[in-house]
Amino acid sequence: ARFSLVENREETNYPLTVFVETAQGLTVNFAYQGWRLSAKLVAQLATNLARLLEALQSQVDKPLGHIQLLDAQAQASVQQLGVGQQQVLPQQDALALFEQQAKHTPAAIAVRNEHNAQISYAELDERANQLAHGLLAAGLTAEMPVAVSMTRGIEMILAILAVSKAGGVYVPIAVELPDERRDYICQHSGAKLALTNTAMAFADEVTCLNVAELSFDTYPQSKPSAVRHHDQLVYTLYTSGSTGLPKGVAISHGNLLNFLLGMQQQLGLKGAQNALALTSLSFDISGLEIYLPLISGGTVTVAQNATTLTPELLAEQDLLQATPAGWRSLLELDLLTAVQGKFALCGGEALPAELVDDLAATGVTLWNMYGPTETTIWSSCYPVTQTPVHLGEATLNTQLYVLDNQLNLCPQRVAGELYIAGAGLARGYLSRPELSAERFVANPFADDGSRLYRTGDLVRWNHQGELEYLGRTDHQVKIRGYRIELGDIEAQLYRCVGVSEAVVVDDDSTGSTQLVGYVSGEQLDTETIGAALSERLPDYMVPALIVVLDTMPHNSNGKIDRKALPKPQWQ
């Protein structure tokens, strides 16, 4: 097949019209609106079609999904769009960089709270050493999980550092989490030790150390002898799972170090950085707020919530991070009156254009951040100068690929699923080999045994080589920055007495994304169902509205028809 670009002055009602004639062989003509499509793009489309038709003739035994639309040069060009800067990581991990900083600036303030209680680098390092010795005395060994369920403050930071110093893996569990979910995380992770500073009760098989009551002076201030390496786990974070049970994402010291060094480079951070730690330890982006200051000699300011903050406190920070919902809260509380020039990182959900305008008015340096927990916090970032906002460039030692369902590279402007490779990829899902194999797949673009992570995000490279977010390929949503599998909530609805069918959808008709649960069955009461969910799920996973239906709509395949569900009626 041979094609040539045909000048066509006829008017067309479509951006692109393709005419196919078979009277004398095969002739394909392209008519397009020049104000919407460039001649270069249309020529590329014609080339791709010619390549496909030629391959169909010459590669008759090859599966259709294995035929490449792009030639080698075009593949190399589109593949290069997603390659971040490459660098060999140093031998020291993030904890070692903190320990080095403690020696360099021992009197500097490492952590404080909004009420100005504070601890120096030297004291934080020494107390973390003492607690680490306490954990070792309690039987902690390398890569043993330790549940950390703490109220927000200096002791929370102390606890996670101590677990790492002792060679363990910290497993964050929010204090407000329902008992059933907390017990499941402990049981599934294998945590036999827990650190807390509350009167929280754990299962009988879990030994609980209350940091607030522990006598630190009984343990040495010297650094424990535990040896760490980059492949050793630093934390396991549980996220929503489609089966109704949360799944544990296992992150290594190397993953965390690569992320932190990448953030310093990408954001152009020099010297000590003060950061506000406002995010729950159970949300992976808290890692940036805690570790980035501690490896640079800055101060971590741990706050309970936005209502305890003041404009003066925010003015002392160099770096602020929140989800779109979090930034709206700070704006509504009028806390961003003295943040000109501060780094403002926004991620966890799509960044709306109106929020960009509101934040720009405060004078912050705004960055849009993107990344799943499985690739260690943020995998790409973009300094926002205009809308629409895109996902930005890959971070350090990270590669972004837009692929079809056969793992072929998608041409620019063609939608595909985002796959991520590189030094940020988690070890996998803890004790879930089948799920790890499904989401972490062999990397066909490398011969070093590396893997790709399937994000489930639908994206495309635009004509300028920018990565645009289009939506999800599954039923996963984000609420207040937390990633939620709707199937997780649906599984809990099915456990409610009388529920025969259940489905959960996200609704943004009120201007913000909220969850709506639809149920059908016998003698159903929405308040009873809501109370049952509150006992089993975190508050951000409990639907804001529960709708009882006489019968659930189904499609021709017998599946619940989400599109036929009635619109929610908000009061």
C-alpha positions in Angstrom: 0.0 0.0 0.0 1.3 3.5 -0.9 -0.3 6.8 0.2 0.4 10.4 -0.5 -1.0 13.5 1.1 -3.8 15.0 -1.1 -4.6 18.6 -1.0 -8.4 18.9 -0.6 -10.2 22.2 -0.6 -13.6 20.7 0.0 -15.3 21.6 3.2 -15.7 18.9 5.8 -17.9 18.7 8.9 -15.3 16.6 10.7 -11.8 17.2 11.8 -10.7 14.2 9.7 -12.5 12.4 6.9 -11.0 9.3 5.2 -12.2 8.3 1.7 -11.4 4.7 0.6 -11.8 3.7 -3.1 -11.3 0.2 -4.5 -12.2 0.7 -8.1 -8.5 0.5 -9.3 -6.6 -1.0 -6.4 -6.8 0.6 -3.0 -6.8 4.4 -2.8 -7.1 6.3 0.4 -7.6 10.0 0.6 -7.5 12.2 3.7 -9.5 15.4 4.1 -9.0 17.4 7.2 -9.7 20.7 8.9 -6.4 22.5 8.8 -7.3 24.7 11.7 -7.7 21.6 13.9 -5.1 19.2 12.5 -1.7 19.8 11.1 -0.4 18.4 7.8 2.4 16.7 9.7 -0.1 14.8 11.9 -2.3 13.7 9.0 0.8 12.5 7.1 1.8 10.5 10.2 -1.6 8.9 10.4 -1.4 7.9 6.7 2.0 6.4 7.3 0.8 4.4 10.2 -2.2 3.1 8.2 0.2 2.2 5.3 2.5 0.3 7.8 -0.5 -1.6 9.2 -1.8 -2.7 5.9 1.6 -3.8 4.7 2.1 -5.8 7.9 -1.2 -7.5 7.4 0.1 -8.8 4.1 3.6 -9.7 5.1 3.0 -11.0 8.6 -0.1 -13.1 8.1 0.9 -15.5 10.9 1.4 -12.7 13.5 -1.4 -11.9 16.0 -3.0 -8.5 15.1 -2.2 -7.1 18.5 1.5 -7.7 18.0 1.7 -5.6 14.9 3.3 -2.2 15.5 1.7 0.9 14.1 4.9 2.9 14.6 8.3 2.3 12.8 11.5 2.0 14.9 12.2 5.7 14.7 8.7 6.8 15.8 8.8 4.2 18.6 12.1 5.6 19.9 10.7 9.1 19.7 7.5 8.5 21.6 9.3 6.2 24.1 11.8 9.0 24.9 8.9 11.3 26.0 8.5 9.4 29.2 12.1 9.0 30.3 13.2 10.8 33.5 16.8 11.7 34.4 19.0 8.6 35.1 21.4 8.5 38.0 23.1 5.8 40.1 21.9 6.0 43.7 24.3 6.5 46.6 24.9 3.7 49.1 23.4 5.7 52.0 19.6 5.5 52.4 17.3 8.2 53.6 17.7 7.2 57.3 21.5 7.4 56.9 21.2 10.9 55.4 19.1 11.9 58.4 21.7 10.5 60.8 24.4 12.3 58.9 22.4 15.6 59.2 22.1 15.0 62.9 25.9 15.0 63.2 26.3 18.0 61.0 23.6 20.2 62.6 22.8 18.6 66.0 21.2 21.7 67.6 18.9 22.5 64.6 15.2 21.9 65.1 14.2 18.6 63.4 10.5 18.3 64.3 8.0 20.6 66.0 4.2 20.9 66.3 1.9 23.8 65.8 2.1 24.6 69.5 5.9 25.0 69.2 6.9 21.8 71.1 10.1 20.8 69.4 13.0 18.4 69.3 16.5 18.9 67.9 18.3 16.6 65.4 20.6 15.3 68.0 17.8 14.5 70.5 15.6 13.0 67.8 18.4 10.8 66.6 19.3 9.7 70.2 15.7 9.0 71.2 15.1 7.1 68.0 18.2 5.0 68.8 16.8 4.2 72.3 13.4 3.2 71.0 15.1 1.1 68.3 17.0 -0.8 71.1 13.7 -1.2 72.9 12.2 -2.8 69.7 15.2 -5.1 69.3 14.8 -6.1 73.0 11.2 -7.0 72.3 12.3 -9.4 69.5 12.4 -7.3 66.4 14.5 -8.7 63.5 15.2 -7.6 60.0 12.2 -6.8 57.8 9.8 -7.7 60.7 6.7 -5.5 60.4 5.7 -3.1 63.3 2.3 -1.5 63.4 2.5 2.2 64.1 -0.7 3.8 65.3 0.0 7.2 66.8 -1.6 10.5 67.3 0.0 13.2 65.2 3.1 14.8 66.7 6.8 14.4 67.4 6.4 10.8 68.8 4.9 9.7 65.4 8.1 10.7 63.6 10.2 9.2 66.4 8.4 5.9 66.0 8.9 5.4 62.3 12.6 6.4 62.5 13.1 3.9 65.3 11.5 1.0 63.4 13.9 1.7 60.5 16.9 2.0 62.7 16.1 -1.4 64.2 15.8 -2.9 60.7 12.0 -3.3 60.8 9.2 -2.3 58.5 6.7 0.2 59.8 3.0 -0.4 58.9 1.0 2.8 59.5 -2.5 2.3 61.0 -4.7 5.4 61.5 -5.8 5.8 65.1 -9.4 6.3 63.9 -9.5 3.1 61.8 -12.3 0.6 62.8 -11.1 -2.3 65.0 -11.9 -4.9 62.4 -9.8 -3.3 59.7 -6.9 -2.6 62.1 -6.9 -6.2 63.2 -6.9 -7.4 59.6 -3.9 -5.2 58.7 -2.0 -6.5 61.7 -2.9 -10.1 60.9 -2.2 -9.9 57.2 1.1 -7.9 57.6 2.3 -10.3 60.2 2.9 -7.5 62.7 3.5 -8.9 66.2 4.8 -5.6 67.6 2.9 -2.3 67.7 3.9 1.2 68.7 1.3 3.6 70.0 0.9 6.6 72.3 -2.8 6.0 73.1 -4.8 3.5 75.1 -5.6 1.6 71.9 -6.1 -2.2 72.3 -4.5 -4.5 69.8 -5.2 -8.3 69.3 -3.8 -10.6 72.0 -1.0 -11.8 69.8 0.4 -8.3 69.2 2.9 -6.9 71.8 2.1 -3.2 72.2 4.7 -0.6 73.3 3.3 2.7 74.4 5.9 5.3 73.5 4.3 7.8 75.9 4.9 5.5 78.8 8.2 4.0 77.8 11.3 4.7 79.9 13.8 5.7 77.2 16.7 6.0 79.7 16.8 2.2 80.1 18.1 1.9 76.6 21.4 3.1 75.1 21.6 6.2 72.9 24.1 4.6 70.6 23.2 3.6 67.0 21.9 0.1 66.7 24.0 -2.4 64.8 21.2 -3.4 62.5 22.4 -3.4 58.8 20.1 -2.1 56.1 20.3 -2.3 52.3 18.4 -0.6 49.5 16.3 -3.7 48.7 15.1 -4.0 52.3 11.6 -2.8 53.1 11.1 0.5 54.9 7.3 0.5 55.1 4.2 -1.4 54.0 1.2 0.8 53.3 -2.3 -0.6 53.0 -4.6 0.7 50.3 -8.1 -0.1 49.3 -8.6 -3.5 47.6 -11.2 -4.6 45.1 -12.0 -7.8 47.0 -13.2 -5.9 50.1 -9.8 -6.3 51.9 -7.0 -3.7 51.8 -3.7 -4.7 50.1 -0.3 -3.9 51.4 2.2 -2.1 49.1 5.7 -3.0 50.1 8.2 -0.1 49.6 11.9 -0.4 50.0 14.6 1.9 51.3 15.9 2.2 47.7 12.4 3.2 46.5 12.2 5.9 49.1 15.7 7.3 48.6 15.2 7.5 44.8 12.0 9.4 45.3 13.5 11.9 47.7 16.6 12.6 45.6 14.3 13.0 42.6 12.1 15.5 44.3 15.2 17.6 45.3 16.3 17.6 41.7 12.9 18.1 40.0 11.8 20.9 42.3 15.3 22.5 42.4 15.5 22.4 46.2 18.7 23.7 47.7 19.7 23.5 51.4 17.4 23.0 54.3 13.7 22.8 53.6 11.0 23.4 56.1 7.8 21.4 55.4 4.3 21.2 56.8 3.3 17.6 57.7 -0.5 17.7 57.4 -1.1 14.3 55.8 -2.0 11.1 57.6 0.8 8.6 57.9 -1.5 6.1 56.2 -1.4 8.2 53.0 1.9 7.7 51.2 2.5 11.4 50.3 3.3 11.9 54.0 6.7 10.5 53.2 7.7 13.6 51.4 6.6 15.9 54.2 8.6 13.9 56.8 11.8 12.8 55.1 12.5 15.7 52.7 13.2 18.1 55.5 15.0 15.6 57.6 17.6 14.7 54.9 18.2 18.4 54.2 18.5 19.9 57.7 15.1 21.5 57.6 12.2 21.3 60.1 9.1 19.1 59.9 6.1 20.9 61.4 3.5 18.2 62.3 0.0 19.6 62.5 -3.2 17.9 63.8 -5.4 19.3 61.0 -6.0 22.5 59.0 -8.0 24.1 61.8 -5.0 24.2 64.1 -2.9 26.2 61.7 -2.3 29.9 61.4 -1.1 32.0 58.4 2.1 32.8 60.4 2.9 29.1 60.8 2.5 28.5 57.0 4.6 31.5 56.3 7.5 29.7 58.0 7.4 26.8 55.7 9.2 26.3 52.4 7.1 23.5 51.1 3.3 22.8 51.4 1.6 19.8 50.1 -2.1 18.8 49.9 -4.8 17.2 47.8 -7.2 19.5 45.9 -9.6 19.1 48.7 -6.9 20.0 51.2 -6.0 23.2 49.3 -9.6 24.2 49.2 -9.8 23.8 53.0 -6.7 26.0 53.5 -8.2 28.6 51.1 -11.6 28.6 52.9 -9.8 29.0 56.3 -7.9 32.1 54.8 -4.6 30.5 55.8 -2.7 31.3 52.5 -2.2 35.1 53.1 1.6 35.0 53.4 2.8 32.1 51.2 4.2 34.0 48.3 7.0 32.0 46.6 6.4 28.9 48.7 6.4 25.5 46.9 2.8 24.3 46.7 2.5 20.7 45.7 -1.0 19.4 44.7 -1.7 15.7 43.9 -3.8 12.7 44.7 -6.6 13.9 42.5 -7.0 15.9 39.2 -6.2 19.5 39.7 -9.2 21.6 38.6 -8.6 24.8 36.6 -10.5 27.0 39.1 -8.3 25.8 41.9 -5.2 26.7 39.8 -6.5 30.2 39.5 -7.3 30.5 43.3 -3.8 29.2 44.2 -2.1 31.4 41.7 -3.7 34.4 43.4 -1.8 33.5 46.6 1.5 33.8 44.9 2.7 30.2 45.5 4.9 28.3 43.1 2.4 25.6 42.1 3.3 22.0 41.1 0.9 19.3 39.9 2.0 15.9 41.2 1.1 12.5 40.0 1.9 9.0 41.2 0.4 5.8 42.6 1.5 4.3 45.9 3.0 1.3 44.0 5.6 3.5 42.4 6.5 5.4 45.6 4.6 8.6 46.1 5.1 10.9 43.0 6.3 9.6 39.6 5.9 12.8 37.6 5.4 16.5 38.3 4.7 19.7 36.4 5.2 23.3 37.3 1.8 24.8 36.6 1.9 27.9 34.5 -1.4 27.5 32.6 -4.4 25.3 32.2 -5.2 22.7 31.2 -2.9 21.0 33.6 -0.9 17.9 32.5 1.0 15.3 34.4 4.5 16.6 33.8 7.8 14.9 33.4 9.0 11.6 34.8 11.0 11.8 38.1 14.4 10.5 38.7 15.1 6.9 37.3 11.5 6.7 36.2 10.0 5.8 32.8 6.4 6.4 31.7 4.8 4.4 28.9 1.5 4.8 27.2 0.5 1.4 26.0 -2.4 -0.5 24.4 -3.7 -3.7 25.8 -1.0 -5.7 24.0 1.7 -3.5 25.5 2.4 -1.7 22.2 3.4 1.9 22.4 0.5 4.2 21.5 1.3 7.0 19.1 0.9 10.6 20.2 -2.7 11.7 20.6 -3.8 8.1 21.0 -5.2 7.1 24.4 -3.7 4.2 26.3 -3.0 2.9 29.8 -0.1 4.4 31.7 2.6 2.0 32.7 5.5 3.0 35.0 8.9 1.5 35.2 12.0 2.4 37.2 13.6 2.6 40.6 10.3 3.6 42.3 8.5 0.3 41.7 7.4 -1.4 44.9 8.5 -4.9 45.6 4.8 -5.8 45.1 1.7 -6.5 47.2 2.6 -8.2 50.5 1.6 -11.9 50.5 -0.5 -11.4 47.3 1.5 -13.0 44.5 -1.4 -13.3 42.2 -2.3 -9.6 42.4 1.4 -8.6 42.2 1.7 -10.7 39.0 -1.4 -9.0 37.5 -0.3 -5.4 38.2 3.5 -5.7 38.0 4.3 -7.2 34.6 7.6 -7.9 32.7 9.0 -4.8 31.0 9.2 -5.5 27.2 11.3 -2.4 26.7 14.2 -3.6 28.8 16.3 -6.8 28.9 17.4 -6.4 32.6 14.4 -8.3 34.1 12.7 -5.1 35.2 9.0 -4.6 35.5 6.2 -2.3 34.6 3.4 -1.2 36.9 -0.1 -1.0 35.4 -1.6 2.1 36.8 -5.2 1.7 35.4 -5.0 5.4 34.4 -6.1 6.4 30.9 -3.7 8.9 29.4 -2.2 10.1 26.1 0.8 12.1 24.9 -0.5 15.3 23.2 1.0 16.9 20.1 3.4 18.8 22.3 4.7 15.7 24.1 2.8 16.4 27.3 1.1 13.7 29.2 -2.7 14.3 29.6 -4.8 12.5 32.2 -8.1 11.2 30.7 -9.7 9.1 33.5 -9.6 5.5 34.9 -9.8 2.2 33.1 -11.5 0.5 36.1 -13.8 1.4 39.0 -11.1 3.0 41.1 -11.6 6.6 42.4 -9.9 9.1 44.6 -11.7 10.8 47.5 -9.7 13.5 49.4 -6.6 12.1 47.9 -7.2 8.5 49.1 -7.3 5.9 46.4 -10.4 3.7 46.7 -11.5 0.6 45.0 -15.3 0.8 44.8 -15.4 -3.0 45.0 -13.9 -2.7 48.5 -16.9 -0.7 49.7 -19.4 -2.9 47.7 -18.0 -6.0 49.5 -18.8 -4.4 52.8 -22.3 -3.5 51.7 -23.0 -7.1 50.8 -22.1 -8.0 54.4 -25.0 -5.8 55.7 -28.1 -7.7 56.8 -30.8 -7.8 54.0 -28.6 -6.5 51.2 -28.9 -8.7 48.1 -27.3 -6.4 45.5 -25.0 -3.4 46.0 -23.0 -1.0 43.8 -21.0 2.2 44.7 -20.4 5.0 42.3 -18.6 8.4 42.5 -20.7 11.5 41.9 -19.4 15.0 41.3 -22.7 16.8 40.6 -22.3 18.9 43.8 -18.9 20.2 42.7 -16.8 17.8 44.7 -16.5 14.0 44.3 -18.6 12.0 46.7 -19.5 8.4 47.1 -23.0 7.1 46.6 -24.0 3.5 47.5 -27.0 1.8 45.9 -28.5 -1.2 47.6 -31.5 -3.5 47.1 -32.9 -6.3 49.2 -35.3 -6.8 52.1 -36.1 -4.4 55.0 -33.1 -2.1 54.4 -32.5 1.0 56.6 -29.9 3.5 55.4 -28.9 4.6 58.8 -28.3 1.0 59.9 -26.2 0.3 56.8 -24.2 3.5 57.3 -23.5 2.6 60.9 -22.3 -0.9 59.9 -20.0 0.6 57.2 -18.5 3.0 59.8 -17.5 0.1 62.0 -15.6 -1.6 59.1 -14.3 1.2 56.9 -12.3 4.5 57.2 -14.6 7.5 57.2 -13.4 8.6 53.7 -14.7 5.2 52.3 -18.2 5.5 53.8 -20.7 6.7 51.1 -22.0 10.2 51.7 -25.4 8.9 50.5 -27.0 5.5 50.5 -29.9 4.9 48.1 -32.3 2.0 48.6 -33.8 0.6 45.3 -36.6 -1.8 44.9 -34.7 -3.5 42.1 -31.2 -3.0 40.7 -31.0 -2.2 37.0 -29.1 -4.8 34.9 -27.7 -4.8 31.4 -28.0 -7.6 28.8 -25.1 -9.5 30.4 -26.9 -9.6 33.7 -24.5 -7.2 35.3 -25.6 -4.1 37.3 -26.0 -1.3 34.8 -24.3 1.7 36.5 -25.4 4.1 33.8 -29.1 3.3 34.5 -28.9 4.1 38.2 -31.0 7.0 39.3 -29.2 10.3 39.9 -28.6 10.9 43.6 -30.8 13.5 45.3 -28.7 15.6 47.6 -30.4 17.5 50.3 
